[in-house]
Structures are given as C-alpha cells and as structure tokens.
Amino acid sequence: MASHGHPSPEAVYDRVKEKIPSISLGTVYKNIRTFLDAGLLREVSLHHGSLRLETNLHPHHHLVCARCKAIVDIPAHDLEPLHWKGKLPDGFQVERYSVEVVGVCASCAAAGAGSIQ
C-alpha cells in the first residue's frame, strides 16, 4: 500500500524479496489476490499488457502512455462528470467507472519513438 504508482505483481515481488528472500512469486500473487478480494487494492485495466495494481482507492482516472505504458492518476474532480446517454444492458449495475486518457508521455515524445498505433 505504500507503493506509489501502479506496480505489477513482479515489481511487488522484487521489492518484497529484498526483505523476505525466500518468498516466491506465487505467494505474492496469492496475497495480491487476497488484497484485491478484500478491496484493499484494485486492478488497473488489463489494456496495459499485464496486471497493474491500484493502491489509490480515491476516485480518480488515468493518463496512459501508449508507448511505455506509464500510468498517471488524474483526480476525479479534474474531469467533468460522465453523462451516459445509452441504455445499459438489462440488469447491469454500475459500481464505479474509470476513464483512461491514452496518449504519449513527455519522455517517449522526447525520445521520438514514432507515432502511436
């Protein structure tokens, strides 16, 4: 929970392994699943290529770099309210929503990595 950003399970494993050298990646995944199920963590959209964890449980959205997959939080109050104009499927109940703004971060733009697809 003290991690900032949106770490992958492998990044969590690398950090925990420094303090508990005998820990396995499987144990880290099992504990992450427990924390997700308990609502202590959330999953960031899988559109980023791999599981990324959300430690910020306050309402917010994301800026996502299409090249390096960096994720930056945007406070919910910085976006105008979402207005759903379509009809939701019968029985669908919205629990929360998240907006992703996809683009290119300053580092990738400066590196001239070409256009996004």
N, CA, C and O atoms as a MOPAC input file, in Angstrom:
PM7 MOZYME 1SCF
protein

 N      0.82400 1    -1.20500 1     0.00000 1
 C      0.00000 1     0.00000 1     0.00000 1
 C      0.86300 1     1.26100 1     0.00000 1
 O      0.41000 1     2.32200 1    -0.43100 1
 N      2.09400 1     1.15100 1     0.47800 1
 C      2.97500 1     2.30600 1     0.49700 1
 C      3.55900 1     2.59700 1    -0.88500 1
 O      4.15400 1     3.65200 1    -1.10200 1
 N      3.39000 1     1.66900 1    -1.80400 1
 C      3.90200 1     1.87200 1    -3.16200 1
 C      3.10900 1     2.97000 1    -3.84100 1
 O      1.89100 1     3.06400 1    -3.69000 1
 N      3.80800 1     3.78400 1    -4.57900 1
 C      3.14500 1     4.80500 1    -5.37400 1
 C      3.12100 1     4.32000 1    -6.80800 1
 O      3.94300 1     3.49200 1    -7.20100 1
 N      2.20700 1     4.81800 1    -7.57500 1
 C      2.11200 1     4.39100 1    -8.96100 1
 C      1.22600 1     3.18100 1    -9.09000 1
 O      0.29300 1     2.99200 1    -8.31000 1
 N      1.52000 1     2.36500 1   -10.07300 1
 C      0.68700 1     1.22300 1   -10.42900 1
 C      1.58600 1     0.02200 1   -10.66300 1
 O      1.80000 1    -0.37900 1   -11.80700 1
 N      2.11400 1    -0.55800 1    -9.58800 1
 C      3.11000 1    -1.62400 1    -9.74700 1
 C      2.50500 1    -2.91400 1   -10.30100 1
 O      1.32600 1    -3.20800 1   -10.10300 1
 N      3.34000 1    -3.65900 1   -10.99000 1
 C      2.96700 1    -5.00400 1   -11.42600 1
 C      3.23900 1    -5.95900 1   -10.27400 1
 O      3.98800 1    -5.60900 1    -9.36200 1
 N      2.65700 1    -7.15300 1   -10.28600 1
 C      2.98300 1    -8.13000 1    -9.24400 1
 C      4.47800 1    -8.44500 1    -9.19600 1
 O      5.03200 1    -8.69900 1    -8.12600 1
 N      5.12000 1    -8.42600 1   -10.35300 1
 C      6.56800 1    -8.69200 1   -10.39200 1
 C      7.35600 1    -7.59400 1    -9.69000 1
 O      8.35300 1    -7.87900 1    -9.02600 1
 N      6.92200 1    -6.34000 1    -9.82700 1
 C      7.58600 1    -5.23700 1    -9.12700 1
 C      7.38800 1    -5.36900 1    -7.62000 1
 O      8.30700 1    -5.10600 1    -6.84500 1
 N      6.17900 1    -5.77800 1    -7.20500 1
 C      5.92000 1    -6.01000 1    -5.77800 1
 C      6.82400 1    -7.14100 1    -5.28200 1
 O      7.42400 1    -7.04200 1    -4.21200 1
 N      6.91300 1    -8.19900 1    -6.05800 1
 C      7.76800 1    -9.34900 1    -5.71200 1
 C      9.22400 1    -8.91300 1    -5.52400 1
 O      9.85900 1    -9.28500 1    -4.53700 1
 N      9.74900 1    -8.13300 1    -6.45800 1
 C     11.13700 1    -7.66200 1    -6.35900 1
 C     11.36100 1    -6.86800 1    -5.07800 1
 O     12.40000 1    -6.99500 1    -4.43100 1
 N     10.38500 1    -6.05600 1    -4.72100 1
 C     10.51000 1    -5.23500 1    -3.51300 1
 C     10.41600 1    -6.08000 1    -2.24000 1
 O     11.18300 1    -5.88100 1    -1.29800 1
 N      9.47300 1    -7.02300 1    -2.21800 1
 C      9.29000 1    -7.87100 1    -1.03900 1
 C     10.47200 1    -8.81700 1    -0.86800 1
 O     10.88400 1    -9.10900 1     0.25400 1
 N     11.01600 1    -9.29400 1    -1.98600 1
 C     12.14200 1   -10.24600 1    -1.95000 1
 C     13.36500 1    -9.64500 1    -1.25800 1
 O     14.17800 1   -10.38200 1    -0.70000 1
 N     13.50400 1    -8.32700 1    -1.28600 1
 C     14.61300 1    -7.67000 1    -0.58400 1
 C     14.52000 1    -7.90300 1     0.91900 1
 O     15.54200 1    -8.01200 1     1.59700 1
 N     13.29600 1    -7.98000 1     1.44400 1
 C     13.10800 1    -8.18000 1     2.88700 1
 C     12.86500 1    -9.63800 1     3.24600 1
 O     13.19300 1   -10.07400 1     4.34900 1
 N     12.28500 1   -10.39800 1     2.30500 1
 C     11.99300 1   -11.81300 1     2.54800 1
 C     12.54900 1   -12.60800 1     1.35800 1
 O     11.79900 1   -12.94400 1     0.44200 1
 N     13.85000 1   -12.91000 1     1.36200 1
 C     14.48800 1   -13.54900 1     0.20700 1
 C     13.87500 1   -14.89000 1    -0.19900 1
 O     13.97800 1   -15.28000 1    -1.36200 1
 N     13.24300 1   -15.59700 1     0.72800 1
 C     12.70500 1   -16.91900 1     0.40800 1
 C     11.29800 1   -16.88200 1    -0.19800 1
 O     10.75400 1   -17.93300 1    -0.53900 1
 N     10.71000 1   -15.71600 1    -0.33600 1
 C      9.32800 1   -15.62700 1    -0.84000 1
 C      9.27700 1   -16.01200 1    -2.31400 1
 O     10.22300 1   -15.76700 1    -3.06300 1
 N      8.17500 1   -16.61000 1    -2.71800 1
 C      8.00700 1   -16.98500 1    -4.12500 1
 C      7.07200 1   -15.99900 1    -4.81100 1
 O      6.27700 1   -15.31900 1    -4.16100 1
 N      7.17900 1   -15.93300 1    -6.12800 1
 C      6.28500 1   -15.08600 1    -6.90700 1
 C      4.84100 1   -15.56200 1    -6.74900 1
 O      3.91700 1   -14.74900 1    -6.71800 1
 N      4.64500 1   -16.88500 1    -6.64800 1
 C      3.30700 1   -17.43400 1    -6.44300 1
 C      2.67200 1   -16.93800 1    -5.16300 1
 O      1.47900 1   -16.63800 1    -5.13500 1
 N      3.46700 1   -16.84900 1    -4.09100 1
 C      2.96200 1   -16.34900 1    -2.81200 1
 C      2.54800 1   -14.88800 1    -2.93900 1
 O      1.53000 1   -14.47700 1    -2.38200 1
 N      3.33300 1   -14.10800 1    -3.66600 1
 C      2.98700 1   -12.69900 1    -3.88300 1
 C      1.66800 1   -12.60000 1    -4.64700 1
 O      0.79700 1   -11.81100 1    -4.28000 1
 N      1.51800 1   -13.39400 1    -5.70200 1
 C      0.25900 1   -13.38000 1    -6.46400 1
 C     -0.92700 1   -13.77900 1    -5.59500 1
 O     -1.98500 1   -13.15800 1    -5.68300 1
 N     -0.77400 1   -14.80100 1    -4.75900 1
 C     -1.86700 1   -15.24000 1    -3.88600 1
 C     -2.26200 1   -14.13500 1    -2.90700 1
 O     -3.44700 1   -13.90700 1    -2.66700 1
 N     -1.26800 1   -13.45300 1    -2.34700 1
 C     -1.56500 1   -12.36900 1    -1.40900 1
 C     -2.19300 1   -11.17400 1    -2.11600 1
 O     -3.09000 1   -10.53100 1    -1.57100 1
 N     -1.73300 1   -10.87800 1    -3.31300 1
 C     -2.34900 1    -9.79900 1    -4.08500 1
 C     -3.81100 1   -10.12800 1    -4.34600 1
 O     -4.67200 1    -9.25800 1    -4.21600 1
 N     -4.10200 1   -11.36600 1    -4.71100 1
 C     -5.49400 1   -11.77600 1    -4.94800 1
 C     -6.31700 1   -11.58400 1    -3.67900 1
 O     -7.45600 1   -11.12200 1    -3.74900 1
 N     -5.75800 1   -11.93200 1    -2.52100 1
 C     -6.45500 1   -11.74200 1    -1.24900 1
 C     -6.75200 1   -10.26100 1    -1.01900 1
 O     -7.85800 1    -9.90700 1    -0.61200 1
 N     -5.77600 1    -9.40000 1    -1.27500 1
 C     -5.96000 1    -7.95900 1    -1.09700 1
 C     -6.98900 1    -7.41000 1    -2.08700 1
 O     -7.78800 1    -6.54400 1    -1.73200 1
 N     -6.97400 1    -7.91000 1    -3.33300 1
 C     -7.97300 1    -7.48900 1    -4.32000 1
 C     -9.37300 1    -7.89900 1    -3.88000 1
 O    -10.31300 1    -7.10600 1    -3.94100 1
 N     -9.49900 1    -9.15300 1    -3.43400 1
 C    -10.80800 1    -9.65800 1    -2.99400 1
 C    -11.33800 1    -8.89800 1    -1.77600 1
 O    -12.54800 1    -8.74100 1    -1.61500 1
 N    -10.42700 1    -8.43100 1    -0.92200 1
 C    -10.81700 1    -7.69700 1     0.28500 1
 C    -11.05300 1    -6.20800 1     0.01400 1
 O    -11.49100 1    -5.48100 1     0.90500 1
 N    -10.76500 1    -5.75100 1    -1.21000 1
 C    -10.96400 1    -4.34600 1    -1.55000 1
 C     -9.84200 1    -3.43400 1    -1.09900 1
 O     -9.99500 1    -2.21300 1    -1.10900 1
 N     -8.70900 1    -4.01300 1    -0.70200 1
 C     -7.56900 1    -3.20100 1    -0.27000 1
 C     -6.75200 1    -2.69200 1    -1.45300 1
 O     -6.04500 1    -1.69000 1    -1.34300 1
 N     -6.85300 1    -3.38200 1    -2.57500 1
 C     -6.22600 1    -2.98400 1    -3.83100 1
 C     -7.27900 1    -3.10300 1    -4.92500 1
 O     -8.30800 1    -3.75400 1    -4.74400 1
 N     -7.01000 1    -2.47100 1    -6.05300 1
 C     -7.84300 1    -2.64900 1    -7.24200 1
 C     -6.92100 1    -2.97700 1    -8.40600 1
 O     -5.72600 1    -2.68300 1    -8.37600 1
 N     -7.49500 1    -3.58600 1    -9.42400 1
 C     -6.76000 1    -3.83500 1   -10.65200 1
 C     -6.93900 1    -2.64400 1   -11.56800 1
 O     -8.03800 1    -2.10500 1   -11.69900 1
 N     -5.84700 1    -2.23600 1   -12.20400 1
 C     -5.93700 1    -1.23800 1   -13.25900 1
 C     -6.27700 1    -2.02100 1   -14.52200 1
 O     -5.91900 1    -3.19400 1   -14.63500 1
 N     -6.94300 1    -1.40800 1   -15.44300 1
 C     -7.36500 1    -2.06400 1   -16.68000 1
 C     -6.26700 1    -2.92800 1   -17.27700 1
 O     -5.10000 1    -2.53800 1   -17.29700 1
 N     -6.64100 1    -4.08700 1   -17.75600 1
 C     -5.68000 1    -5.00400 1   -18.36800 1
 C     -5.24600 1    -4.55600 1   -19.75400 1
 O     -4.47100 1    -5.25800 1   -20.40300 1
 N     -5.71800 1    -3.41700 1   -20.22400 1
 C     -5.31600 1    -2.91200 1   -21.53300 1
 C     -3.84600 1    -2.50700 1   -21.55100 1
 O     -3.31500 1    -2.14800 1   -22.60300 1
 N     -3.19600 1    -2.56000 1   -20.41400 1
 C     -1.81400 1    -2.11300 1   -20.32600 1
 C     -0.83500 1    -3.24600 1   -20.57000 1
 O      0.37100 1    -3.04200 1   -20.43200 1
 N     -1.30600 1    -4.42600 1   -20.92500 1
 C     -0.42900 1    -5.52500 1   -21.27100 1
 C     -0.17300 1    -6.51100 1   -20.15200 1
 O      0.20600 1    -7.65300 1   -20.41400 1
 N     -0.36700 1    -6.10400 1   -18.92100 1
 C     -0.20100 1    -7.01100 1   -17.78500 1
 C     -0.95700 1    -6.43500 1   -16.59200 1
 O     -1.34900 1    -5.26800 1   -16.59400 1
 N     -1.15500 1    -7.26600 1   -15.58100 1
 C     -1.83900 1    -6.80600 1   -14.37400 1
 C     -1.04500 1    -5.68500 1   -13.73600 1
 O      0.16000 1    -5.81300 1   -13.52000 1
 N     -1.71200 1    -4.59800 1   -13.43900 1
 C     -1.11600 1    -3.49100 1   -12.70500 1
 C     -2.03800 1    -3.23200 1   -11.53000 1
 O     -3.25800 1    -3.34500 1   -11.65000 1
 N     -1.45300 1    -2.88500 1   -10.39700 1
 C     -2.21800 1    -2.71000 1    -9.16400 1
 C     -2.48300 1    -1.25800 1    -8.87600 1
 O     -1.67000 1    -0.38300 1    -9.17300 1
 N     -3.62700 1    -1.01700 1    -8.29600 1
 C     -4.07100 1     0.32000 1    -7.94100 1
 C     -4.07700 1     0.43400 1    -6.43300 1
 O     -4.86100 1    -0.23900 1    -5.76300 1
 N     -3.21100 1     1.28100 1    -5.88700 1
 C     -3.18700 1     1.48500 1    -4.44100 1
 C     -3.97500 1     2.73100 1    -4.03600 1
 O     -4.32500 1     2.88900 1    -2.86700 1
 N     -4.25400 1     3.60800 1    -4.98900 1
 C     -5.02700 1     4.81800 1    -4.73200 1
 C     -6.50600 1     4.45600 1    -4.82500 1
 O     -7.02500 1     4.25900 1    -5.92300 1
 N     -7.17900 1     4.36700 1    -3.70100 1
 C     -8.58300 1     3.97400 1    -3.68800 1
 C     -9.54000 1     5.15900 1    -3.74300 1
 O    -10.75500 1     4.97000 1    -3.68700 1
 N     -9.01100 1     6.38400 1    -3.85300 1
 C     -9.84200 1     7.57800 1    -4.01200 1
 C    -10.32900 1     7.65200 1    -5.45900 1
 O     -9.64400 1     7.16600 1    -6.36000 1
 N    -11.49100 1     8.24700 1    -5.69800 1
 C    -11.98800 1     8.35100 1    -7.07500 1
 C    -10.99300 1     9.10100 1    -7.97000 1
 O    -10.59200 1    10.22600 1    -7.67300 1
 N    -10.61300 1     8.45400 1    -9.05600 1
 C     -9.68900 1     9.07000 1    -9.99100 1
 C     -9.73500 1     8.33900 1   -11.32600 1
 O    -10.38200 1     7.30000 1   -11.45900 1
 N     -9.04000 1     8.89800 1   -12.30800 1
 C     -8.95600 1     8.33600 1   -13.65000 1
 C     -7.47600 1     8.22400 1   -14.00500 1
 O     -6.62000 1     8.45200 1   -13.15000 1
 N     -7.16200 1     7.87600 1   -15.25800 1
 C     -5.76300 1     7.64400 1   -15.61800 1
 C     -5.36500 1     8.28600 1   -16.93900 1
 O     -6.14700 1     8.34800 1   -17.88700 1
 N     -4.11600 1     8.76500 1   -16.97000 1
 C     -3.41900 1     9.08900 1   -18.21100 1
 C     -2.52900 1     7.88900 1   -18.48700 1
 O     -1.80400 1     7.45000 1   -17.59500 1
 N     -2.56400 1     7.34700 1   -19.69900 1
 C     -1.78400 1     6.15300 1   -20.03400 1
 C     -0.92500 1     6.45000 1   -21.24900 1
 O     -1.42800 1     6.91500 1   -22.27200 1
 N      0.37600 1     6.18300 1   -21.14000 1
 C      1.26100 1     6.34100 1   -22.29000 1
 C      1.14400 1     5.08600 1   -23.16000 1
 O      1.36500 1     3.97000 1   -22.68900 1
 N      0.80200 1     5.28100 1   -24.40700 1
 C      0.61100 1     4.16200 1   -25.32900 1
 C      1.93300 1     3.47400 1   -25.67000 1
 O      1.92700 1     2.34800 1   -26.16900 1
 N      3.05400 1     4.12500 1   -25.41400 1
 C      4.35400 1     3.53900 1   -25.75200 1
 C      4.97200 1     2.79600 1   -24.58800 1
 O      5.24000 1     1.59900 1   -24.68400 1
 N      5.20400 1     3.50300 1   -23.47500 1
 C      5.91300 1     2.87700 1   -22.34300 1
 C      4.95800 1     2.28200 1   -21.31100 1
 O      5.39500 1     1.61400 1   -20.37500 1
 N      3.66000 1     2.52100 1   -21.47700 1
 C      2.60600 1     2.00400 1   -20.58700 1
 C      2.60300 1     2.65400 1   -19.20100 1
 O      1.98800 1     2.12500 1   -18.27500 1
 N      3.28500 1     3.79400 1   -19.05000 1
 C      3.25100 1     4.52700 1   -17.77800 1
 C      1.80800 1     4.95500 1   -17.50200 1
 O      1.05500 1     5.27400 1   -18.42200 1
 N      1.44200 1     4.95500 1   -16.23100 1
 C      0.09400 1     5.32600 1   -15.81600 1
 C      0.20200 1     6.43000 1   -14.76800 1
 O      0.93800 1     6.29700 1   -13.79000 1
 N     -0.53500 1     7.52000 1   -14.97900 1
 C     -0.54500 1     8.64800 1   -14.05100 1
 C     -1.98900 1     8.89300 1   -13.62800 1
 O     -2.89300 1     8.89900 1   -14.46400 1
 N     -2.20200 1     9.09300 1   -12.34200 1
 C     -3.54500 1     9.34900 1   -11.82400 1
 C     -4.01500 1    10.76200 1   -12.16400 1
 O     -3.23100 1    11.71200 1   -12.15900 1
 N     -5.30800 1    10.87900 1   -12.45700 1
 C     -5.98200 1    12.16300 1   -12.64200 1
 C     -7.09200 1    12.21600 1   -11.59200 1
 O     -7.97200 1    11.35500 1   -11.61000 1
 N     -7.08800 1    13.19000 1   -10.67800 1
 C     -8.17200 1    13.27200 1    -9.69400 1
 C     -9.53300 1    13.36200 1   -10.39900 1
 O     -9.67100 1    14.04300 1   -11.41500 1
 N    -10.51500 1    12.68000 1    -9.85300 1
 C    -11.85300 1    12.63500 1   -10.46800 1
 C    -12.42000 1    14.03200 1   -10.67800 1
 O    -13.10200 1    14.28100 1   -11.67200 1
 N    -12.14500 1    14.94700 1    -9.74900 1
 C    -12.72100 1    16.28600 1    -9.87200 1
 C    -12.09200 1    17.10100 1   -11.00100 1
 O    -12.58800 1    18.18000 1   -11.32500 1
 N    -10.99600 1    16.60000 1   -11.61400 1
 C    -10.37600 1    17.29700 1   -12.74000 1
 C    -11.05400 1    16.99100 1   -14.07800 1
 O    -10.74900 1    17.62700 1   -15.08700 1
 N    -11.96600 1    16.02600 1   -14.09100 1
 C    -12.73800 1    15.71600 1   -15.29700 1
 C    -14.19100 1    16.07600 1   -15.04900 1
 O    -14.69300 1    15.97100 1   -13.92900 1
 N    -14.84900 1    16.49900 1   -16.10200 1
 C    -16.27200 1    16.78400 1   -15.96200 1
 C    -17.01700 1    15.47100 1   -15.74400 1
 O    -16.52900 1    14.41100 1   -16.13500 1
 N    -18.18500 1    15.53300 1   -15.12800 1
 C    -18.94900 1    14.30000 1   -14.88500 1
 C    -19.26700 1    13.55600 1   -16.17900 1
 O    -19.49200 1    14.16500 1   -17.22500 1
 N    -19.28100 1    12.24500 1   -16.08800 1
 C    -19.63500 1    11.38700 1   -17.21500 1
 C    -21.15000 1    11.37700 1   -17.37500 1
 O    -21.88300 1    11.20400 1   -16.40200 1
 N    -21.60600 1    11.55900 1   -18.58800 1
 C    -23.04100 1    11.51200 1   -18.86700 1
 C    -23.30200 1    10.32700 1   -19.78300 1
 O    -22.93700 1    10.35100 1   -20.95800 1
 N    -23.92900 1     9.29700 1   -19.24600 1
 C    -24.23300 1     8.09600 1   -20.01700 1
 C    -25.52200 1     8.34100 1   -20.78000 1
 O    -26.57500 1     8.55600 1   -20.18000 1
 N    -25.44000 1     8.30800 1   -22.10700 1
 C    -26.61400 1     8.59900 1   -22.92400 1
 C    -27.27500 1     7.33500 1   -23.46200 1
 O    -28.43200 1     7.36500 1   -23.88300 1
 N    -26.54800 1     6.23700 1   -23.44700 1
 C    -27.10000 1     4.99000 1   -23.95600 1
 C    -27.84200 1     4.22900 1   -22.87600 1
 O    -27.86900 1     4.64000 1   -21.71600 1
 N    -28.44100 1     3.12000 1   -23.26600 1
 C    -29.15500 1     2.26200 1   -22.32500 1
 C    -28.21500 1     1.15400 1   -21.88400 1
 O    -27.58700 1     0.49500 1   -22.71200 1
 N    -28.12200 1     0.95400 1   -20.58700 1
 C    -27.31400 1    -0.14800 1   -20.06400 1
 C    -28.04100 1    -1.46600 1   -20.30400 1
 O    -29.27200 1    -1.49500 1   -20.32300 1
 N    -27.30200 1    -2.55000 1   -20.48700 1
 C    -27.97000 1    -3.84900 1   -20.63600 1
 C    -28.83900 1    -4.14000 1   -19.42000 1
 O    -28.51700 1    -3.73300 1   -18.30300 1
 N    -29.94400 1    -4.84600 1   -19.64500 1
 C    -30.86000 1    -5.18300 1   -18.55500 1
 C    -30.12100 1    -5.82900 1   -17.40000 1
 O    -29.34300 1    -6.76300 1   -17.59100 1
 N    -30.36700 1    -5.32800 1   -16.20700 1
 C    -29.78900 1    -5.91000 1   -15.00100 1
 C    -28.37800 1    -5.44400 1   -14.67400 1
 O    -27.85600 1    -5.78300 1   -13.61200 1
 N    -27.73800 1    -4.66200 1   -15.57100 1
 C    -26.36300 1    -4.21100 1   -15.30800 1
 C    -26.38900 1    -3.11000 1   -14.26200 1
 O    -27.13600 1    -2.13900 1   -14.39000 1
 N    -25.56800 1    -3.26300 1   -13.22300 1
 C    -25.48700 1    -2.26800 1   -12.15800 1
 C    -24.07500 1    -1.69000 1   -12.11500 1
 O    -23.11100 1    -2.42600 1   -11.90800 1
 N    -23.95000 1    -0.40200 1   -12.30500 1
 C    -22.65500 1     0.26500 1   -12.29600 1
 C    -22.16900 1     0.39200 1   -10.85900 1
 O    -22.89300 1     0.90200 1   -10.00300 1
 N    -20.96100 1    -0.06300 1   -10.58800 1
 C    -20.35600 1     0.07800 1    -9.26200 1
 C    -19.39000 1     1.25900 1    -9.23000 1
 O    -19.32000 1     1.98000 1    -8.23500 1
 N    -18.66500 1     1.45300 1   -10.29100 1
 C    -17.76200 1     2.58900 1   -10.42800 1
 C    -17.37300 1     2.67900 1   -11.89100 1
 O    -17.59300 1     1.73400 1   -12.64900 1
 N    -16.80700 1     3.78200 1   -12.29500 1
 C    -16.31300 1     3.89000 1   -13.65300 1
 C    -14.94100 1     4.53600 1   -13.64000 1
 O    -14.58200 1     5.24600 1   -12.70100 1
 N    -14.17900 1     4.28100 1   -14.69400 1
 C    -12.83100 1     4.80500 1   -14.80300 1
 C    -12.61200 1     5.26300 1   -16.23900 1
 O    -12.96700 1     4.56300 1   -17.18700 1
 N    -12.03300 1     6.42700 1   -16.38500 1
 C    -11.72400 1     6.97700 1   -17.69800 1
 C    -10.22500 1     6.84900 1   -17.91300 1
 O     -9.43400 1     7.16000 1   -17.02200 1
 N     -9.83200 1     6.38700 1   -19.10900 1
 C     -8.42200 1     6.34100 1   -19.47100 1
 C     -8.19100 1     7.31200 1   -20.61800 1
 O     -8.85600 1     7.24300 1   -21.65100 1
 N     -7.24900 1     8.21000 1   -20.42300 1
 C     -6.85000 1     9.13400 1   -21.47300 1
 C     -5.52800 1     8.59700 1   -22.00500 1
 O     -4.51900 1     8.62500 1   -21.30000 1
 N     -5.52300 1     8.10900 1   -23.24000 1
 C     -4.34500 1     7.47200 1   -23.81800 1
 C     -3.63000 1     8.46400 1   -24.72100 1
 O     -4.25200 1     9.14800 1   -25.53400 1
 N     -2.32200 1     8.53000 1   -24.56700 1
 C     -1.50300 1     9.42600 1   -25.37200 1
 C     -0.05200 1     9.02900 1   -25.26800 1
 O      0.26300 1     7.84900 1   -25.11500 1
 N      0.83800 1    10.00500 1   -25.35100 1
 C      2.27700 1     9.76000 1   -25.28100 1
 C      2.86400 1    10.65400 1   -24.20500 1
 O      2.66400 1    11.86800 1   -24.22100 1
 N      3.59700 1    10.04500 1   -23.25800 1
 C      4.20000 1    10.83400 1   -22.17700 1
 C      5.35500 1    11.67400 1   -22.72000 1
 O      5.84700 1    11.43000 1   -23.82200 1
 N      5.77800 1    12.65800 1   -21.94300 1
 C      6.83000 1    13.57600 1   -22.37000 1
 C      8.13700 1    12.84400 1   -22.67700 1
 O      8.82300 1    13.19100 1   -23.63800 1
 N      8.48800 1    11.84400 1   -21.87800 1
 C      9.74300 1    11.09700 1   -22.10900 1
 C      9.71400 1    10.38200 1   -23.44500 1
 O     10.68100 1    10.43400 1   -24.20500 1
 N      8.60300 1     9.71200 1   -23.73300 1
 C      8.50700 1     8.98400 1   -25.01600 1
 C      8.45900 1     9.95400 1   -26.19200 1
 O      9.04600 1     9.68500 1   -27.24000 1
 N      7.76700 1    11.07700 1   -26.02700 1
 C      7.69800 1    12.06900 1   -27.09900 1
 C      9.08400 1    12.64200 1   -27.38700 1
 O      9.45300 1    12.84100 1   -28.54500 1
 N      9.84700 1    12.90700 1   -26.32500 1
 C     11.20100 1    13.45300 1   -26.48100 1
 C     12.14000 1    12.44000 1   -27.13900 1
 O     13.07100 1    12.81500 1   -27.85200 1
 N     11.88200 1    11.14500 1   -26.88800 1
 C     12.71100 1    10.09900 1   -27.47800 1
 C     12.37300 1     9.86900 1   -28.94600 1
 O     13.10200 1     9.18000 1   -29.65800 1
 N     11.25100 1    10.45700 1   -29.39600 1
 C     10.85500 1    10.32900 1   -30.80300 1
 C     10.59500 1     8.90000 1   -31.21100 1
 O     11.08700 1     8.44500 1   -32.24400 1
 N      9.82000 1     8.18400 1   -30.40300 1
 C      9.58400 1     6.76000 1   -30.64500 1
 C      8.56800 1     6.51100 1   -31.75100 1
 O      8.05200 1     5.39800 1   -31.84500 1
 N      8.26100 1     7.48000 1   -32.58200 1
 C      7.30300 1     7.26700 1   -33.65600 1
 C      5.88200 1     7.48100 1   -33.18700 1
 O      5.63700 1     7.75000 1   -32.01100 1
 N      4.94500 1     7.36000 1   -34.11400 1
 C      3.54500 1     7.60400 1   -33.77200 1
 C      2.93300 1     6.39100 1   -33.09100 1
 O      3.40600 1     5.26600 1   -33.24900 1
 N      1.86000 1     6.64400 1   -32.32200 1
 C      1.16000 1     5.55200 1   -31.66800 1
 C      0.24400 1     4.88700 1   -32.67000 1
 O     -0.16600 1     5.50000 1   -33.65600 1
 N     -0.07000 1     3.65000 1   -32.41800 1
 C     -0.94300 1     2.86700 1   -33.30900 1
 C     -2.35900 1     2.95500 1   -32.83200 1
 O     -3.25400 1     2.36800 1   -33.44000 1

